[in-house]
Amino acid sequence: MLWNVSEEEARRISRNFVDRSLAQSDSATESIRLHDLQLDYVRARESDKEALDLIHDAMRLSSHVIARDPGQFASQIVGRLLFYQDVPAAEEFTKRIVKGTHALKVWDLGSGRELRTLTGHTDSVNAVGVTPDEQRAVSASSDQTLKVWELETGRVVATFTCDGAALCCAVSVAPELIIAGDAVGHVRFLRLEQPNLD
């Protein structure tokens, strides 16, 4: 899996790995695998065996989803490692994955079906909050913006600019406010107005 490159560039890089005997080609799945020697080297370099096991388990548990749609790699792995942020190597691994992720996915948790992709940020998405009525979401991005999304349509209903990378966000219950923090240490409180349907 290669991030932040086009499909054509990923294929070119993969061919180079195979041509140099750094990887094996698996034509059935159109993927490449590291040779056992490289895998042993990677394992030997990773001092935190617990983190390596967690990452391996996350990949194994998500393999059926990733095989169907490689674009789900980031959301699957980050979601599975979310509860292990107290393991430094796992936290660092998820940060590297998130750094290359600009789009948000909306899923039906009952069926596991992807409903839509929310695009509009130009840099990594660092945090997401959902309103209590589950109708809207707020995303905080390194592109220095907060975006409010209508989840039913995927439409951006508001964009707020921060003074630095937007690092975190949450939505309070009553009153319904967006609370967000940015990289320069500013905290913002923004009111979410309910649309007037009259």
N, C-alpha and C positions, 0 to 999 in steps of 0.2 A: 504494500500500500504506500503510495507516494502522495504527499500533500502539496498543495500550492503549485501544481504543475498541470498543464493540459493533458488530456488523455494521450495525444500524440507524443508529447514529451515523456510521459510515463512509459509508454511502449519503447521509445528509443533508449531510455535509461535501463529498462529491463533487459533489452537486447544486449546492451553493453555489459551488464552483469553476467549474463549467460555466456557471451563471447569470451569473456575473461575468466571463465570457470569460477566465478564468485557465487553463482547460483545455478539451480537446476530449473529448467522450464517445465511447467505442468500444463500441457496444451489443453487438457480436458477442462480445466477451470480458468485458462488464460491467466495464470499467475506464475510467480517464481517462488522458489524455496531456497533458503540458505543451505549450503552443504553442512553436514554434521560438524566438520572442522570449524567452520565459522560460528555455528551455534555454540559449540564448546567454548570458543573464544569469548563470545558475548556473555555467556554464563559465567565464565571465569572473571571477567571484568566487573560484573555486577556484584558488589559486596553485600547488598541487602537481599539475601535469598528469599526472605518473606515477601518483599515487594515483587520480586521476579515471579514467585508462585502466584501472587494475587493477580498480576498482569496476565500471566499465562491462563489462569482460571477464567478471568474476564473474557479473554479472547476465545477460549474454548466454549464457554457458555453462550457467546454471541455468534459463533461461527455460522450457524444456520441462517441468521438474519444477514450477516455480512456477505455470505455466499450469494444470496439472492440480490442484494443491493449494497455494493461496496461503499456507497456514499453514506451508509449508516454507521460506518466504523467509529467515527468520533462520538456520536451520541450514545452508541451502545457501550463503548469502553468507559467513557466518562461517567455514564450513569451507573455502571457496575462498580466503579472504583470510588464513587462519591462518598461512601461510608468509611473509606480507609485513608482519609486525608491526614490522619495522625501518623501515617507511615511516610516519611519524607520522600523516598524514591517514588512511591505511588503518586503522591501529590505532584512531584516534579513531572512525572510522565503525563498526568492529566493536563497540567498547565501547557506542556508542549503541544498536546493534541488540540486543546481549546484555542491556542494561539493561531492555528490555521483554520479555524471554523468561523465563517461569517454568516451563515444561514441558520435559521431555526426550523425545527420540524414540529408539527402538531400531529399527535397520535391519538387514536381511539384506544384507550387502555383496555377496554373490554375485548375488542377483536384483535388488537395488536396491529391494526392497519394504519398506515400513514395517511393523514387527511390532507395535509398541504405543507408546503415549504414557504417560510416567510423570508423574503430577501429584501435587502435595503441597506444594511450596514456595509461599510467598506473596510472594516477591520474586525478583529476577533470580538465575539460576544462573550462577555465576562460573567454576566448574571442575568437571570430572568425572574420576574415576579408575576403572579397571576392574581387578578382581582377576586374578591370573595365570591362574586356571582359567576366566575369562570368564563366571562364573556370577553375579557380583554387581558392582554399580557403586556408587561413592560420589560424592555431589554436594555441592558447597559453595555456599551461597546467601547473598545479602545479607539474608535473613530471620534471620540469625544461627544457622542450623542446618546440620549435616551430616546427610545421609540416606544410609542403606545400602539399596540396592534389590536385590531378587531379579529378575534380568533375564528369566527364563523366564515369570514370572507378572506382573511389574510391581508386586509387593507391596513396601511399605516394611518392612524387617525391623528397623531400628533408627534412632533419631533422636538426635543429640547436639547440645546447645546450646552455642554459643560466646559469648564476652564481647562480640563485635562481629560485623560482617558477615564471614562465612566467605569468604575471597578465593581460597584455593587448596587443593588436596588431591591426594594421590597415594597409591598402594598399593605397599608394598614387597613383595619376593618372599619372602624368608626371614629372619626370621619375617614372617608376613603382618600388616602394620601399616598403619593409616591415618595419614598424616602430613598435618596441616592447619594453615593459618595464618589468623589473623583480622585485622581492621582495627585492633585495639588492640595488635598486635604479639605476641600469644601464639601459640605453636606447640604443637600437641597431637599426641601419639602414642597411638593407640587400637588395641587388639588386636582383630582379627577372629577370633572363635572359629568353628571348623567345627561345624556342627550335628551333634548326636549322633543317629545313625540307629538305634541299638540300642534 
